[in-house]
Amino acid sequence: MASAQFSATSARADTYWHCNSISRFVDPGFINRNSKLFLLRTSTYRPLRRSFLVKNVSSEPKQRSKQTITEKEGVSSDLSSFTPDAASIAASIKYHAEFTPLFSPERFELPKAFFATAQSVRDSLIINWNATYDYYEKMNVKQAYYLSMEFLQGRALLNAIGNLELTGAYAEALSKLGHNLENVAHQEPDAALGNGGLGRLASCFLDSMATLNYPAWGYGLRYKYGLFKQQITKDGQEEVAENWLEMGNPWEIVRNDVSYPVKFYGKVVPGSDGKRHWIGGEDIKAVAYDVPIPGYKTKTTINLRLWSTKVPSEEFDLSAFNAGEHTKACEAQANAEKICYILYPGDETLEGKTLRLKQQYTLCSASLQDIIAGFERISGGNAKWEDFPEKVAVQMNDTHPTLCIPELMRILIDLKGLSWKDAWNITQRTVAYTNHTVLPEALEKWSLELMQKLLPRHVEIIEMIDEELVNTIVSEYSAADPDLLEKKLNAMRILENFDLPASVLDLFPKPEQNPVTDSSEEPESSEEEIESHDEEDDDQIMKENQKINIITKEPAPKPPVMVRMANLCVVGGHAVNGVAEIHSEIVKEEVFNDFCKLWPEKFQNKTNGVTPRRWIRFCNPDLSSIITKWIGTEDWVLNTEKLADLRKFADNEDLHREWRVAKRKNKMKVVSLIKEKTGYSVSPDAMFDIQVKRIHEYKRQLMNILGIVYRYKKMKEMTNVERKEMFVPRVCIFGGKAFATYVQAKRIVKFITDVATTINHDTEIDDLLKVVFVPDYNVSVAELLIPASELSQHISTAGMEASGTSNMKFAMNGCVLIGTLDGANVEIRQEVGEDNFFLFGARAHEIAGLRKERSEGKFLPDPRFVEVKEYVRSGAFGPYNYDELIGSLEGNEGFGKADYFLVGKDFPSYIECQEKVDEAYRDQKRWTRMSILNTAGSYKFSSDRTIHEYARDIWNIKPLELP
């Protein structure tokens, strides 16, 4: 239904046009008939009547004959019904090594083996890929389009052949060619398209959409350098550019015939036709790169479309280059290409803010143009726009794709000629919004001044949406209570600090005028201008103001006008969902309470989930085999409710023994990983205690490491015999990236590594306690750590984590959690049982009161918390000055002070809970039982369940299985 179908069509197909460029794509699997392509057994080879093209159907003629459909159906069926064996797979790998090479021909080493293997898998995926979207087009079904700034995919090879049920065949084929499948798979770099839970969730959702046969697409950006590659040095975290695309990406197919213009800057002028025209400015081109996403045990293979940005070659200024002005000559290319260089570029500067906004608009504009082109093509030149929401569901993953709302309005009104009323109705019925945060700083706001420069037509549309919202609020609450009306307007408006329409201002009492001066005549400065003053400017301004103040008191500076993106999402969409039960309640009761009272029907909960294919079936094959053996079926991979059957065997000693053997095998893999990545040697007999997630103060890695410091200090105060009796041996593992400009988070990383250096070299403590920070944490590292984990820490300040998904992965793999009642922890504890979850800390409803208590100076820190802070300041962990870090936990008020995330408040409860962990771990029978019950209770947290709920309650789409 969208613009990029993948059709296996006749080589006699017409020339296809798209966005002023033409291109014909030859299927990478198309080969000489005499070669041994694995898609066709060489022993039973029958010549096909037609060769195959991979093309973009948005470029197809608008009408297709029924005969063409029949021919394609027959071809797809012939190919997709074939199951390759090891011999045909080996032949295909050899073919790609020779005829689609990226390496010199002399040797067949691991990197070359990986690329050839991936290309052979892609051949198989293309057949299903083409058949999938051809069938969707034929059936003309409604499709979902998932827009996200992040897709944290991880490695694709093992996941793809696992979903195709070809793992054994590929392992045998590579063995015939002298290689081991696992070694070949390790050559694949993680795709650097995301960072944390937001991107990993999006990738899990794509896997579930494909597996469950839902007609859907993913849309994102193709970042050349990702977020960054993390290196750990004596100074803490250092960032270098990712190199994941350095040798190419064998999974992607560039669609040079699928490109769309994206405009920035310029101006809006009225036309003689009565329409508004956005002209001039800077024009770039967004080009599609497509990645196949196969479902598990199904032919369905959906598309992740990633946009890359460039300008035509004629934009290169050859005259300037020959004149020696090389930078100027490449300026247009550089401005376009840098949009897709980095995920989340630093936004401390105006340039950084501008680049981020360009990224978000590029994603929205290119994706919507693509979706609309597909709708028009399938409509056969007779598009009924009122039916658009019946064929298209757009899901905005957080606020990054918010510009979908004004962009869809712009296209419908300015380009398709619809009225405002009709366009607004279509937009609201099409778009839906997932909220992922309650942190105020994460609810995006953009400077109206910046947006006005960059996207002038969109600002006009946003202002009109805001005005309609104001009128709705006024009509709902009237002017009977001006104070209440003012409160509602301040909370709900899209434009913050923006003047109200004159008709609304008349509803409020007039403020008394200053008889001496008219403040309206004072010049205004933009946010950027204010920030650009240096100290000399500020001194001069202060002197001038002092002169003025002799006459009159200067009014407070007017705050900048901001566009509140989350409010725009709520107003412009038909559904708003949180991602865990407690989070959704906070969204309704606190974050968007006024909107919820106005439109309660919009608000829903969709508790997150993770794909059981990647996160247990493929990453933990030993445990998966045990589960299948004991519950008597492998159906649990698709129907995770069957995991609950493990509860019947929770006390079975034979299961316990097998369970522990599988866990130890996974721990041995992590022992090797730690040695490779850090040089540290750790014991597999110790408890593996893991906290891996983005480094942030609210996630409280600081509390974890302070707890370790307290544990270490107590050990040092004891004899060797006493400490062995008191403490269970632990390997405490951290992983995660601190954002490059997040100074406090980087201090936390530095502190963890300093503590690790001290403890790991203390021969008195030896294997009783080790601390490890695994550098450059990513999906592939997680696939090793999570199966080996025994205790996992999810200890965010209650009410601040939207959901979390790593907690679900850990529980699914039989790991016991320690955590607060925050995010999905609440539901995990309900499902696995209160006795199988270590709970501590303040509750979400207590947090505001505890912060108020702190601000009033009533908080008394626990002596153990004071003790551990003093120990850090004593220099026990090196010469680095940690006053800034520890100081954030002290004081009663002020930015960066007063322990906003309540580490000190929860620390005593945390320490006492960790003592209970030690006690439980000493009883291995009890611990193993807890582990089994965590896996058994994790069935709810499959992304399959979540996607079924989105499809039913928000997108209104149905599964469509290929015949």
N, C-alpha and C positions, 0 to 999 in steps of 0.2 A: 504494500500500500504506500510505502514511502518511496522516495525517489530512486533508491538504489537497489533494485531487485537484482538477483544474480541468476540469469537465465542461461541454461545450456541450450543454445540455439544453433540453427544451421549456419554453416560458413557462408552461405549465400545471402545472409541477412543484409538489410539495407545499411547505408551509412547513417550513423546516429549523431544527432546534434544535441549539445547541451551548453548553455551559457556561453555562446559564441566560440566554443572550441569543440573540435571533433577528435575522437580517438577510438580505435577498435582494440579490444583486449583479447589476446589469445590465452586460453587456459594454460597455466604452467604445467598442467598434466598432459597436454596434447603432445604426442611424440610420434616418432617414426613407427609404422606398423610392425616393423621387424624387431623392435626393442621389447624387452620383457617388462612391461608395465604391470605393477602389482594389481591394478584394478581388474585385469583380465588374466585368468590362468593361461599360461603359455600352452599348456597341453590341450586346452579346449578353446583356443583362440578362434573367434569368428570376426571377420572384418566388419566394422560398423559402417553404416551408410554415410554417416555424417561426422565431421570433426566438430570440436566444441569450442565455443567462444565464451569467455567470461566478460560480460558487459553490464553496463548500468542501464536498467530499464527506464530510468527517468529520461533517457535519450531516445527511447523507442518511438516509433510512430504511434499515434494515439489509438489506432484501431489494430486489433490483431485477429486473424481468422481463427475459427474453431479448429481448423485443420492443424495450424501451428501448435496450438495447445496440445492436441492429441499426440502430435509427433514428439513434443517435449516430454509429455508424460511417459511415453513408451521408452524413450532413451533413459530418462531418470530412473525408471523402474528397473531396466536392464542392469544399469550400473550399480545402483544402490543395493540391489539384492545380492550382489556378489560379496562373499567374505574372503578376504585374502589370507593366504597361508604364509608361513615363514619364508618359503622359497620365492614367492612372488614379491614379498616385501623386500627381501634382500636384493632382488633384481631391480626394484624401483629405487632403492637407496643407491645402488651402483650407478644406475642411470643418472640420477641427480648429481652424484659426485662427478660424473663425467660431462654432462651436458648443461647443467645449470650451476656451474662452479663459481665459488667465491674465493677459491684457493688454488694454488698451483697444482698441477696434475701429478707431481712426482710421488706424493705421500698421501695416505689416508689416515691422518691423525685425528685426535678427538674433536677439535673444533670443526674440521671438515665433516667428520662423521655426524656431528650434531646437526649441521645445516642440511646435509643431504637427508638425514632422517626426518627432520621437521618438514622439509619440502615434500617428502613422500607422504607424510601424514596429511599435509595440506591438500594434496591431490584428492585424497579420500573425502576430506571435509568439504571441498568445493562442490563435489557431486551433491551432497546433502544440502549444502548451503543454497545452491541454485534451485534445487527441488523445493526447498522450504518456502522461499519467497515467491517462486512461481505459483505454488499452490495457494499461498495467501492472496496473491493477485487474482487468481482464477476465482476464488471463493469470495473476494471483495469483503473481507472481514475487518472489523475494527481492530486497530493495533495500538499498543502502548509504546510511548517513546520516553525513555528514562534519561534525563539530562543531568550530568554530574561533572563537576570540575575535576573529580578524581575517579580513577578505576585502578585499584591496587590489585592487579591480576596475579602477580607471582609468575613462576615458570609455567609454561603451557604444555610442554611435551608430555609429561607423565599424565597430566590431567586429561589431555585430548585422547591419548591411546587408551586410558582407563575408561573414559566415557564411551569410546568406540568398542570396548571389550577386546582390545588387541594387545594388551600388555604382554602376555605370554608369547604371542607371535613375533612381536618386535624384539623381545629379549632374545629369542631363538635366532632371528634373522641377524641381529648385530653380533651374536656369538659366532655365527658362521663367517662374519666379516672381520672377526678378530677383536671385537669390542664388547664391553659390558654396558648394558642399558643404563644402569645407575651412573656410571662414569660419563657416559654420553650426555645424559640429562643434566648433569652438573655443569656442563659447558654453557648452558643457557643462562644469560643474565636475567635478573628480575626486571620486568618492564617498569620503568621509572615514571609511572603515570599517577601515582598517589603517594600518600604518606601514612595516614592512620585509619581509624575505624570507618570514616566516611567513605573512603575509596574501597576499602575491603568489603564493606556492606554492599556497595554498588556492584562489585564483581560477584559476590555471592548471589545477588538478585539475578544477574544475567544467567548464571548457571542454573538457577531454579526456573527461570522463565523458559529456557531451552528444554530443560528436563521435563517440565510439566506441559510442554507443547503450547505455550501461550504465544500468540503473534506479537512480537515485541522487537524493539531496537534499543541499543545504548548509544548515546552521543557524548563525546568528550573532546579534549584537545590532545594533540600529539606533542608532548613536551620533549624537547631534544635533550635537555640536561636534567630533567626531573626536579626534585626538591634539592637534594644534594647527597653526596656520598659522605658518610660520617667517618672521620678518623679520630682515634683517641690517642692523645699525646700527653706529655707531662703537664701541659697547660690545659688539659681537658679536651673538649670537643673542638675539632676543626672541620671545616666544610670544603669539599672540592666538588667539582661538577661530576655528575653521573656520566658514564660512558656507554650506556646500554645500547645505543644505536651506532656505535662506532664501527661495528662490522656488519651492520644491517639487521633487519628483523625478518626472519623467514616466514612469519605468520601473516604479515600485512600485505595487502595488495593496494597499490596506489591507483586511484581512479582519476586519471587526468581529465576524463570527460565529465567529472562531477566536481564542479567548482562554482562558487557563488561570489558576487561582489559584496564587500562589506565596507561601509563608508564611516568616516570619522570627520568631525569638525564641519566646516561649511556653514551654510545659513539656510533658513526657511523663508520662502517667498510665496505669495499667493499667485496662482495661475489664472489665466483667462477662463479656465474650465471650472473655477470655483474651488479647486483643490489646493492643498498646501504642498509645495514642492521643496524637497531638501536637495540643495545643489552645492556644487563646489566641494572644497575640502580635500581630504586624503582618502584615496580608494585603494584597497588591497583585495586580494583574492584568497578565499579559503578553499583548499583542495582536500578531497576526501581520501583517507587511508582506512581500509576496511580490514577488520580482524574477525575471523569466524569463531563463534562460541558454540561448541557442540553440547547437546544434552546427553544425559546418561541413559543408555539403553533405548535410544530413540533416534530416528533419522533427523529430527528437528535440529537445525543448526542456525542460530540467529546471528545478527551482525552487531558488532561494536564499531561504530563509525567515528573516527578521530579526525579532527580538522588540523591541517597545517597551513601556515600563512606565507604568502609570497606576493610579489608584484610581477607583471610581465617584463620580459627582457628589455623592452623599449624604455622602461623607467630607468635603466642604467644610463647615466649621463656620460657618454663616451667622450664628448668634448671636454668636460671637466676633468676626466681621468687623464686624457692626453695632455692637458694643461698642468698636470701635476697635482690637481686637487682631488686626490684619491678618496678621501673621506666623504667629500661632498658628492662625488660621483656615485657612491654606493649608499647614499643616505636613504633613499626610498626602499631599497632592498633591506637594509638594516632595520628600519622602522617596522617593516612588515614582519620580517622573520623573527625579531626578538619577542613578538607576542607569544610565540610558542617555544621560547627557550626554557623558561623556568616555571615550575609550579610555585605559586604564591611568592612572587618577587617581593622583596622588601618594600614596604609602603610608608617608610618614615618621610620620604621626600615627595614632592608634587609629581616628579617623574615616575616614582614607584606607584603612586596612587593611580596615575593616568594609565600606566601599563596594566595594572590589575583590572581596571574598568574596561580597557580594550579587550582583555582576555574574556571577560564575562560577556561582553556584547558580541564578540566573534562567535562564541559558542552558541548563543541564543539566535543570532541572525542567520548564520549558516544552517543551523539545524532546522529552524522554522522554514526557511526557504526550501530546504530539501523535502521536508514533510509536505509542504503545500504543493510543490511540484509533483510529488507522487499522487496527491489527492486529485489534482487537476488532470493528470495523465489518465488515471483510472476512470475518471469521470467522462473521458472521451470528449473533452472540449465543451462539456455542458455541466460545469461544476455548480452544484446546488449548495451554496455556502451554509444554508441552515442545517445541512446534513453533516457538516464538518465535524462537530463534536460526536456524531454517531459513528465516525470512522477513525477519529484521532483522540488519544488521551495523552496529554503531556504531563509528566511528573517532574517537578523541580526538586532535586535532592539538595536541600538547604537553600539559603538565600542567593547563592552564587548565580543561578539562572533566572533571577527575578525579572531581568529585562525581557524575558519572553513575553511578559504581559504587555508593555507598551510596544514592543516590536510586532507582535501579532496584530495589535490594534492598528499600527502604522501600515502594515501590509494590506490589511483588509480595507482600510479607509482610503489610503492614498493610492494604492496600486490596483485594488480590486473594485473600488468604487462603492463600497458598502456605506450605509449610514452609521453614525456613531452608535445609535441604539442597537442596531443589528450586530455590529462588530463587538460591542461590549457584551452582549448576550452570548455570542459565540465564544469569546475569549473566556468568560467566566465558566462556561460549561465544558471547556476543553482543558483548562489548566488546574493542577492541584499542587499542593505544597507540603513537603515534609520538613518539620522543624527538628533540628538536631541539638539545640543548645538552649540553656536558660541563662547563660552568662551574658550580661549586658554588653560587654565589649565585643562579643561574637555575633550579636544581632546587627548586621551590617547597616551602616549609614554612610551615604556618600554626599560630599559637598555639592549643593545645587549649582554653585558657580562652576565647578569642574565639569559637572554633567552638562551644563548649558553650553559650555565650549565644545565638548566632545560629541554630544548627542542632542543637538538643539531641538530636533523634531520630537524626540522622546520626552524632553522636558515639557513641551507644550501639552503632550498627551497626559503626562503625569499630573500636571497642574489641573487639567480638566477632570481627571479621576479624583483628585483630592477635593476639588470644588464640589463634585457630586457627593462625595463622602460627607463633606461638611453639611451639605443640605440634608442628607439622610439623618445625620446626628441631630441636627436642629429640629427636624420634623418629628424625630423619635422622642426627644427630651424637652422640646419646646423651650420657651424663655421664662417659664414660670419660676424656675430655680436657676438664676444666672450662674451661681457658683458651681452647681452640678454640671451645667452645660459647658462651662469653661474647663472643668476638670476632664470631661469626656473628650472635648476637642483636643486638649493638650495631650491626652494619652493615645488617641486614635488616629489623629491626622497623619497622612503620609509625609507631608512637608512640615518639618519641625522648625519653629521660629519664623514661619512664613505668615505674612499679613492675611488676616481674614477678609473675605469679600465685604464690601461696604454694607450690603444688606444685612449681614450677620453682625457686623460691628454695632449697628444701630440697636441690637437687642441688649447690649450691655451698657451699664451706666458710664457716662462720659467722665474720663479722668480730668482732674483740675489742671488748667493750663498754667505753666510757669509765666508770670507776668514779665519777667526780665528777658528771657530768651526763648526762641522757638527751636526745640531740639531737632525738629524735622529738617532744619537747614544745615545741621552738622554733616560734614562729609563722612561717608562710610568707607571702611576699608575691607577688602576681602580677607578671608582667612589666610590666604597665601601671603598677602601684602603685610599683614600683621606679623606673621612668622618670619618675614624676611628682614625686619629691622635689626640692625646690629646695635651694640651697646651705645655707641655714639648717637645713633638715631634716637634711641630711647631717652637718653639724657636731654637731647634737644626738645623732644616731644614733652617731657616732663616740665621743662622750663616754660614752654609755651602754655601748657595747661595751667601752670601756677599763675601766669599772667591773667588767663581767662577767669580763673577761679576767684580772682579779686572782685570780679563783677558778678559772677554767677556760679553756682555749683554745677559741675559738668555731669551729665547723665551717664549712667553705666554704658559701656560699649555694647552695641547690639550683637547678640550671638549670631554666628553664621547659620544660614538656612541649610538644613540637612534633609536628604531623602531617606526615609526610614524604609528599607527594603522589605523587612519582615511584615510591616503593616501593609505594604503594597501587595505582598503575596497573599495575605489574608483577605484583602478586599477583592483582589483580582481573580482568585481561584474559587472553585466550588467545594474543595475539601482541604482541611488542615489536619495533619496527623502528627502526634508525638510517637516516640519509638520505644516506649515502655510504659507500663500502667502508671507508675508513680510520676514519670515525666509528663505523660499526657494530662494528668491531673494538675500538675504545676502549670502547664501551658494554659489550661482552662481557668484555673483559679488565680494565677498570678500574672504570667507573661502576657496573655491576651484576654484577660478577664472581661474587659469592656466589650471586646468583639464577640466573645462567647455569649454574653448576655444578649447581644443584638442578633447574632446568627448562631444559635446553639447547634443547629443541624449540620454546620460545617465541620465540627470538631470530632475527631476520632482518635482511637489508639490503634497502632499497628506495631506490636512488640517485635523488635528485630529478630533475626535468625541468621544462622550460618549454614553453608552447604555441607551436608554430611559426606558428600563425595570427597572433596578436597580435605576436609578437616577431620576425618577419621578413616574413611575407607581407603584412601590413597596414601595419606601421610602416616597411618598407623596400621599397616597390614597385619601385623601379628595380633593385635587386639581385635581387629575386625574379624579375623578367622575364628578367634575364640568366641566372639559374640554370635557369629553365624552358627558355630557348632552347638552352642548351648541353647539358643532359641529355635534351632532347627530350620532356619531359612535365612537367605540373604536379602529378603524383601525389606528388611529394616533400612537399607540404604535409600529406598524410595518412600517407605512408610515408617518413619522413625517411631511411631507409636508402639511398634513391636519391641523397641528397646526396653519398654517397661516390663517385658517378660523376664528380664534378668533378675527382677526382684525375687522371683520364686527361688533363685539359686544363691541368694546373697550370703547364705551361711554354709554353702557347700565347700568343703575343704579342697576337693579336687579343682573346682573353679578358682578358689583362692590361690592355689599353687600355680596354676597356669597364668593367672592374672599377674602375679608377682614376677614370673619369669619374663613375660612380655614387657613389663615395666622396666626390668633391669636391662633387657636388650636395648630398649630405647635410651636408657640412661648412659649406656656405654657409648652410644653414638654421640651423645652430648659431651661426654668426657673428651672424646676425640676433637669435637668442634671447639671446645674451650681451649684445648692445647694448641690447636691450629691458629685460632683467632687471637689469643691473649698470651700464650706461653705458659699459663698456669696449669698445674696438675691438680685434679680434684678426685675425690674418692667416690665411686658409684655406690658405696654403702651408706653415704650420708643422705639425709633428706634433701631433695632438690626443691628449693623455695624460690619461686620465680615471680618477678614483676616486670612485664614487658608491655610498654605502651608509650605513646607520645609523652615527652617530659613536660609537665605542667604543674604549677603549684597546687591546683585543685585536685590533681590525681595523687598528690602527697607521696611521691617518691622520697621526699625529705623525711617524712615520718618513718618510713621503712628503714632508711639508712641510720636515722637517729636511734631506732630500736636496735639495730645491729650494733651500733656504738655502745649502747647501754649493755647489751649482752656481752660484748667484748670486755668492757670495763669490769663487769661482775666476774667474768672468767679470770681476769688478771688478778683479782683480789683473792682468788681461791688457790688451793693446792691442786695438783694435777688430778689426784683422786677425787677431790670434791667436785671439780668442774665436770669430770666425766659422769659422776652420779647425777649432777644437777641438769646438764644440758645434753640434748640430742645433737649429734653431729649434723651440721647443715652446710650446704652450698647455696649461698644467696646470689641469685642471678638477676641482673638488671639488663634491660635493653630498651632503646627508644631514642628518638632524635629530639633535641631542643631546637626550636626555630632559631634561625641564625641571628636575629636581632632581639631575642628574648633573653636578656642578660641574666635574670635570676634563674631561669631554667638551666642555663649553661653553668652557672655557679653550682647548681645541684649535681650536674654531671661531674664537674671537677671534684666536688666533695666526695662523691661515691668512689671515684677512681683513687683518690688519696687514701680513703679508708681502706680500700682493697689492697693498695700497695703495703700499707702498714700491717694489716692483719695477715695477709698471705705470706709475709716474710717473717712472721713471728713463730719461731720454732717451738715455743712453749705451747702454743695453741694448736699448731699442726693441722690435722684434718678435722678437728672439732669445729672449726669455723673457717669458711672461705667466702670471699666476696668477689664476684666477677661482673664486669660490665662488658657485654658482648657488643662490639662495634658494628655500626651500620645494620641495625636490626631491620629485617625485611620479611617478606612472606616465606622465603625459603628457609631462613633461620627459624621462623616460627614453626614451620613444619617439622623441625627437629626438636625444638624446645618443648612444645606443647605435649607431644606424646610421652616425653620423659618427666614431665612435671608431677610433683606429689602435693605441693602446696602452692597455691597461686594467690597473689595479693591484689584485691580490688577495693581500695581503701580511700576512695575519694570522699570529700566532704559531702555529707548527706544532702541530697537535693541539687547537686551540681553536675552530676554525670547523667546525660540524657538516657543512655541505655548501657553502652558498652557491648562489644561482641566477643572480645577475647575471653571474657568470663564464660561465655557459652561454649567456646572451643575447648577451654580447659576442662569444664565439667563433662563435656562429651567424651573426653579422653581419660576419664576416671581420676581427675585431679580434684582434691578437696580445696574449697575456697575459704579464705579469710577476708571479711569485708564489712562494709557498712550497709545500712538499708538504703541503698542508692541505685538508681537505674534499674537494670534487669536483675541485679542481685536480689531484689525483693521477690521476684517471680521464681528465680532459680532456687532460692531457699524454700519457697513453698513447694516446689516440685521434687526436690531431692530430699527434703525433710529437714526440720530444724536441727536435729541431732547430727546432721552430716554437713553442716555449714558453721564456720566459726564467726560469730557475730560480735561486733563491738561498736562503740561510738555513739555520738548524739544522733537523734532522729531529725528528719528534714524539717518537721514543724517546730523544732526547738532552736534552729540555727539563728533566726532573726533575733530572738530573745537573748541568746548567748552573745551575739555581737553587740547588742545594746548594753548588756551587762559589762562587757569588756570596755566599751567606750566610756562607761560611768566609773571605771576604775575598781570594779567589784570583783574582778577575776583574781583568784589566788592560785598560782601554778603549783602543781604537785612537786614535792621535793625531788622526785626522780627525774622530772623534766628539767629542773634547775641544775641538778647534778650532771646530766648529760650535756647540757649547754656549756657548763664550766669546763667539762672534760675536753670538749672540742676546742675551746678557747685556750686551753693549756698548751697547745702545740703538739698534742699527741699524734697528730696526723700530718705533721710537716709544717713548714714555715708560712704557708699561704694564709693570708688574713681573711678569716671568715666572719668578720664583724658585720658586713652587709647582709650576709645570709642569715646568721643567727639573729641579727637585729630585726629582721622582718617578723620574728616571732615575739618581739617585745614591744613595750609601749602600749598605750591605750587608744591612740588615734594617729592619723596621718598616713599619707600615701606610702605604701611599701612597709607599713608598720602594723602593729596591733594584731598580728596573727590572724589575718582575715579568713584563712582556711582552717582555723581551729585545730592546728597540730597539737598545741599545748593542752587544749581541753580534752582531746581524745587520746592523748599519749598514755595516761595511766590505764585506761581501758584496753588499749592496744597491747601494752606490755603484759597485762594479766591474761589477755586472750592468747597471746603467744605461749604463755606457760601451759595453757590447756592444750595447745597444739602439740607441745613436747610430750605431754602426758599421753595423749591419744596415740602418737606415733610409736611410743615405746611398746604399745600393744598392737603388734602387726596384724593380728587377726581382726581386731576392731578397725584398724585403719584400712585394711583391704576391703572389709565390708562397706565402709564409708565410700571408698573409691568406686566399688561396683554400683552402689546406690546413686552415686552422682551420674554415672553413665546412664543408668536406667531412668533417672529423672530428667535427663537432658532432652528427651524426645520432643518436648514442646518447642525447642529453640532451633528448629530447622527453618532455613529460609524458604523451604517449600510451603510451610504453613503460612508464613508471612505473605508470600506472593499470592497464594490462593486468596487471602483476605484483601490485598490490594485489588486483585482482579475482580473480585465480587463486589466490594464496597465502594471503590473509587473509580477504577478504570472501566468497569462494565465490559470486560472482554471474556471470551470463552476459549478453552483449550481447543486446538485444531491439530489433530494428529495426521501426519502424512499417510496416505494410503499405502 
